């Protein structure tokens, strides 16, 4: 199943299930806003899809899987995926499997409610680990990277899909919301324990590389992708594909704009 076909089926699911809002806003707002969000969603999913080899016996951990959308996509492509989360809506995820069973083998995916810092996965369990809008929430982050290194097979990859911590508009918004309190403590009623939480503790590309290299991961710099530069109103006049193409040219040629004004950054690390 291609990402485009999957997106169409996903939109149909969103229209039938209002509880996804406001987690997903892909089918809300003006046409320009919808195209803006679609561009961001598909670029991230395409990045993940590109870097996962589709062959037999591949195993993937989607850590911090949210509603499990990426894990479901991988299952539709016959990739065995474990999705973990600590979200309050965890009980709603299982119901999605019934609908998606109409389109492919949904039995390739399982979901677990767990704190990755207390996980009991065997060493060398996974070929890939996906961290999409997740790693900036895990604290202490250094401990999590040690765990990922243990449970990832040699030569396995971590696909990091994050907000760009160097984006000046995003940094300003976050500072107005939470000040400089980047790590907080909260109580998980399901696990009945206190834990630390990264309070939208986003980081720059350089900072992520430093953290990963300390844990013996190699950075595949040529694979890095910066996305989402133009605001929604730009999608009124131009097609999504043209805007994405122009953004890629800016990201490749203008480092200041890339580092300071692109919203998202996608990266790949490999266990050496």
Secondary structure, 3 states (H helix, E strand, C coil): CCHHHHHHHHHHHHHHCHHHCCCCCCCCCCHHHHHHHHHHHHHHHHHHHHCCCCCCCCEEEEECCCCCHHHHHHHHCCCEEEEEECCCCHHHHCCHHHHHCCCCCHHHEEEEECCHHHCCCCCCCEEEEEEECCCCCECCHHHHHHHHHHHEEEEEEEEEEEECCCCHHHHHHHHHHHCCCCEEEEEECCCCEEEEEECCCCCCHHHHHHHHHHCCEEECHHHCEEECCCCHHHHHCCCHHHHHHHHHHHHHHCHHHHHHHCCEEEEEEEEC
